Amino acid sequence: MSQEKVDQYKKNKANRQKIMRREKILRRLEITVAALVLVGLVSWFSVAVYKNSKAQAQANAETVTTSLDVSAINDYMNEANSAATASE
């Protein structure tokens, strides 16, 4: 090894603690930022889905009622009851 390489190695070895600490801090910062971005995206998506479902529920809130004419069935049942009581 040339003297230049030896000097560079000694310099790196002397600053290894600082370099490792800096890399560790940067790694933690990157993970924190990524987690915050992920939480933001999930929150935004959840709010969008909630608002969409709420708007859809309000659109479908109009109740549809269906009426059925059962007067023919009632007439038939009344006639059957009166025939049954008359035969007794």
ZISUL-V852810 format. One record per residue. PSI is psi in whole degrees, 0 to 359 (* if undefined). D_FIRST is the distance of its C-alpha to the first C-alpha in Angstrom with 1 decimal. Layout:
psi=PSI d_first=D_FIRST
psi=PSI d_first=D_FIRST
This chain:
psi=140 d_first=0.0
psi=163 d_first=3.7
psi=326 d_first=6.5
psi=316 d_first=8.0
psi=322 d_first=6.1
psi=316 d_first=6.6
psi=319 d_first=10.0
psi=318 d_first=10.8
psi=317 d_first=10.3
psi=321 d_first=12.5
psi=315 d_first=14.9
psi=321 d_first=15.3
psi=322 d_first=15.9
psi=326 d_first=18.4
psi=9 d_first=20.2
psi=321 d_first=20.2
psi=314 d_first=23.8
psi=318 d_first=25.0
psi=315 d_first=23.3
psi=318 d_first=24.8
psi=316 d_first=28.2
psi=316 d_first=28.3
psi=321 d_first=27.6
psi=317 d_first=30.2
psi=316 d_first=32.7
psi=320 d_first=32.2
psi=315 d_first=32.7
psi=320 d_first=35.9
psi=317 d_first=37.1
psi=317 d_first=36.7
psi=319 d_first=38.6
psi=315 d_first=41.3
psi=317 d_first=41.8
psi=319 d_first=42.0
psi=319 d_first=44.5
psi=319 d_first=46.6
psi=317 d_first=46.8
psi=315 d_first=47.8
psi=319 d_first=50.5
psi=316 d_first=51.8
psi=317 d_first=52.1
psi=319 d_first=53.9
psi=313 d_first=56.2
psi=316 d_first=57.0
psi=318 d_first=57.8
psi=316 d_first=59.9
psi=319 d_first=61.9
psi=317 d_first=62.5
psi=317 d_first=63.7
psi=312 d_first=66.0
psi=320 d_first=67.5
psi=317 d_first=68.0
psi=324 d_first=69.7
psi=318 d_first=71.9
psi=321 d_first=73.0
psi=323 d_first=73.8
psi=322 d_first=75.8
psi=325 d_first=77.8
psi=326 d_first=78.4
psi=5 d_first=79.7
psi=341 d_first=81.6
psi=117 d_first=84.9
psi=131 d_first=86.9
psi=121 d_first=88.8
psi=142 d_first=92.1
psi=129 d_first=94.2
psi=147 d_first=97.9
psi=128 d_first=99.9
psi=110 d_first=103.6
psi=20 d_first=104.9
psi=326 d_first=108.6
psi=320 d_first=109.5
psi=318 d_first=108.0
psi=317 d_first=109.8
psi=316 d_first=113.1
psi=315 d_first=112.7
psi=320 d_first=111.9
psi=317 d_first=114.9
psi=320 d_first=117.2
psi=319 d_first=115.9
psi=318 d_first=116.5
psi=325 d_first=120.0
psi=322 d_first=120.9
psi=321 d_first=119.7
psi=331 d_first=121.8
psi=328 d_first=124.8
psi=342 d_first=124.8
psi=* d_first=124.9
